[in-house]
Amino acid sequence: MPTADVVVVGAGLAGLGAAIALADIGARVEVVARGHAATHWTPGGFDCAAPPGALTSRAGIDRLATRVGHPYAILGEDVAPGLAFLREILAAEGLAYRGGLDDPLRAVPTAIGATRRVGVVPLGQGPALEPWSAEERLVVCGIAGFKDFWPAAIAASLARPAVWAGAGPDGDPDGGPARVESVTVELPGQAGRRNVNALELGRAFDDPAWRRAAFQRIGRGVGAAGLRCGRGPGRVALPAALGIAK
């Protein structure tokens, strides 16, 4: 009969981090989980602490640590070394991060048309932590047939100024994009598809030739939306389905 020294219940960041740390010191670990954990639903950043009014994650941790019964009242001092531990593991696998506990919290867009305040994101999302310039635009680029990303609805929500409250450099509410637009792009071999999923897209993006053709189409689509080189600053929001192995 299989045995284990520790059974970890849950496969979110806390569960997986605990399982890795225990395995590293020689424990026999079993991870038990059901359904999708946070690593499936979240967009990759580390939401360490962002209570209203906190300008950095560390300030948020310190504030929450004063609340009786809050987990940070017990574990607040462990957040920084825990974050460093996870970042080292991820960096070794090629997933580097930008930002830290002392960097300003920024409001970054999400796939449901809202924003979340965060200070640590994957390096590929790093530009999201930069303050918005006065004329900067955001183009939400969707993929035709992809059922989990609705660019027009996302853009309509992100066009509301209230969504960007606290996005400015000092937490002010006037820090969002000047305009938000949407575009949908049909990728190679996807004509007529109505039920494309993230796994299919991820596998396709791992093919270098397909990926080049796909990015060419994305570039043309974003250009058609008016976000062209030399025609003003802007950023592009894409669904998180750009590869599995690479």
Order of alpha helices (4+ residues) and beta strands (2+ residues): beta-alpha-beta-alpha-alpha-alpha-alpha-beta-beta-beta-beta-beta-alpha-beta-alpha-alpha-beta
